[in-house]
């Protein structure tokens, strides 16, 4: 099947993609700071909506769904590293 990456908050899967892959029952999971990463798992697809970086990714097909979970872990690690770099010094009160 395929992987479709949307680099803009306002770019979303096409109507054809939604009707073909994003149908039926789904599970929603939220991750990251303030739950800004939304993962929606469908029977034939996984949709990742990252509001931190304004990226949307649609994984379609069984083989690509496996890669979606790897991508979720990568995204979470990247955001964790970014937050650690933004504040490398801690005061004694923060520990």
C-alpha positions as a Markdown table, in Angstrom:
| # | Residue | x | y | z |
|---|---|---|---|---|
| 1 | Unk | 0.0 | 0.0 | 0.0 |
| 2 | Unk | 1.7 | 3.2 | 1.0 |
| 3 | Unk | 2.8 | 6.0 | 3.3 |
| 4 | Unk | 1.4 | 9.5 | 2.8 |
| 5 | Unk | 3.1 | 12.4 | 4.6 |
| 6 | Unk | 1.5 | 15.8 | 5.0 |
| 7 | Unk | 3.8 | 18.6 | 6.1 |
| 8 | Unk | 1.2 | 21.1 | 6.8 |
| 9 | Unk | -1.4 | 21.3 | 9.6 |
| 10 | Unk | -4.1 | 22.0 | 6.9 |
| 11 | Unk | -3.1 | 19.3 | 4.5 |
| 12 | Unk | -5.1 | 16.1 | 5.2 |
| 13 | Unk | -5.8 | 12.8 | 3.5 |
| 14 | Unk | -7.9 | 13.1 | 0.4 |
| 15 | Unk | -11.5 | 12.2 | 0.3 |
| 16 | Unk | -10.5 | 9.0 | -1.6 |
| 17 | Unk | -8.0 | 8.1 | 1.0 |
| 18 | Unk | -10.4 | 8.6 | 3.8 |
| 19 | Unk | -13.2 | 6.6 | 2.1 |
| 20 | Unk | -10.8 | 3.8 | 1.2 |
| 21 | Unk | -8.6 | 3.4 | 4.3 |
| 22 | Unk | -10.1 | 5.4 | 7.2 |
| 23 | Unk | -13.4 | 3.7 | 7.7 |
| 24 | Unk | -14.9 | 1.3 | 10.1 |
| 25 | Unk | -14.2 | 1.1 | 13.8 |
| 26 | Unk | -11.1 | 2.8 | 15.1 |
| 27 | Unk | -9.0 | 3.3 | 18.3 |
| 28 | Unk | -7.7 | 6.7 | 19.3 |
| 29 | Unk | -4.5 | 7.1 | 21.4 |
| 30 | Unk | -2.9 | 10.3 | 22.6 |
| 31 | Unk | 0.8 | 10.8 | 23.4 |
| 32 | Unk | 3.4 | 13.4 | 24.0 |
| 33 | Unk | 3.2 | 16.7 | 25.9 |
| 34 | Unk | -0.3 | 17.9 | 26.4 |
| 35 | Unk | -1.5 | 14.9 | 24.3 |
| 36 | Unk | -0.5 | 16.7 | 21.2 |
| 37 | Unk | 0.2 | 13.5 | 19.2 |
| 38 | Unk | -3.0 | 11.7 | 18.1 |
| 39 | Unk | -2.8 | 8.2 | 16.7 |
| 40 | Unk | -5.9 | 6.7 | 15.1 |
| 41 | Unk | -5.8 | 3.0 | 14.3 |
| 42 | Unk | -8.2 | 1.7 | 11.6 |
| 43 | Unk | -8.5 | -1.8 | 10.2 |
| 44 | Unk | -6.5 | -0.9 | 7.1 |
| 45 | Unk | -4.6 | 2.2 | 8.2 |
| 46 | Unk | -2.9 | 4.2 | 10.9 |
| 47 | Unk | -3.1 | 8.0 | 11.0 |
| 48 | Unk | -0.7 | 10.0 | 13.0 |
| 49 | Unk | -1.4 | 13.6 | 13.7 |
| 50 | Unk | 1.5 | 15.5 | 15.3 |
| 51 | Unk | 0.3 | 19.0 | 16.4 |
| 52 | Unk | 3.8 | 19.8 | 17.8 |
| 53 | Unk | 5.5 | 19.7 | 14.3 |
| 54 | Unk | 2.2 | 20.1 | 12.3 |
| 55 | Unk | 2.8 | 16.8 | 10.5 |
| 56 | Unk | 0.2 | 14.2 | 9.5 |
| 57 | Unk | 1.2 | 10.7 | 8.3 |
| 58 | Unk | -1.2 | 8.1 | 6.9 |
| 59 | Unk | 0.1 | 4.5 | 6.8 |
| 60 | Unk | -2.0 | 2.1 | 4.7 |
| 61 | Unk | -1.7 | -1.7 | 4.4 |
| 62 | Unk | -0.7 | -4.3 | 6.9 |
| 63 | Unk | 3.0 | -4.0 | 6.3 |
| 64 | Unk | 3.0 | -0.2 | 6.6 |
| 65 | Unk | 0.9 | -0.4 | 9.8 |
| 66 | Unk | 3.9 | -2.1 | 11.5 |
| 67 | Unk | 6.1 | 0.8 | 10.4 |
| 68 | Unk | 3.6 | 3.2 | 11.9 |
| 69 | Unk | 4.4 | 2.0 | 15.4 |
| 70 | Unk | 8.1 | 2.4 | 14.8 |
| 71 | Unk | 7.4 | 6.0 | 13.5 |
| 72 | Unk | 5.3 | 6.8 | 16.6 |
| 73 | Unk | 8.3 | 5.7 | 18.8 |
| 74 | Unk | 10.6 | 7.8 | 16.7 |
| 75 | Unk | 8.4 | 10.9 | 17.0 |
| 76 | Unk | 8.1 | 10.5 | 20.7 |
| 77 | Unk | 11.8 | 10.2 | 21.1 |
| 78 | Unk | 12.5 | 13.2 | 19.0 |
| 79 | Unk | 10.1 | 15.4 | 21.0 |
| 80 | Unk | 11.6 | 14.1 | 24.2 |
| 81 | Unk | 15.1 | 15.1 | 23.0 |
| 82 | Unk | 13.9 | 18.5 | 21.9 |
| 83 | Unk | 12.4 | 19.2 | 25.3 |
| 84 | Unk | 15.6 | 18.1 | 27.0 |
| 85 | Unk | 17.7 | 20.4 | 24.8 |
| 86 | Unk | 15.4 | 23.4 | 25.4 |
| 87 | Unk | 16.2 | 23.3 | 29.1 |
| 88 | Unk | 19.6 | 21.7 | 29.6 |
| 89 | Unk | 20.2 | 23.3 | 33.0 |
| 90 | Unk | 18.1 | 22.7 | 36.1 |
| 91 | Unk | 18.1 | 24.6 | 39.3 |
| 92 | Unk | 18.3 | 22.8 | 42.6 |
| 93 | Unk | 14.6 | 23.4 | 43.2 |
| 94 | Unk | 13.6 | 21.3 | 40.1 |
| 95 | Unk | 15.0 | 18.0 | 41.3 |
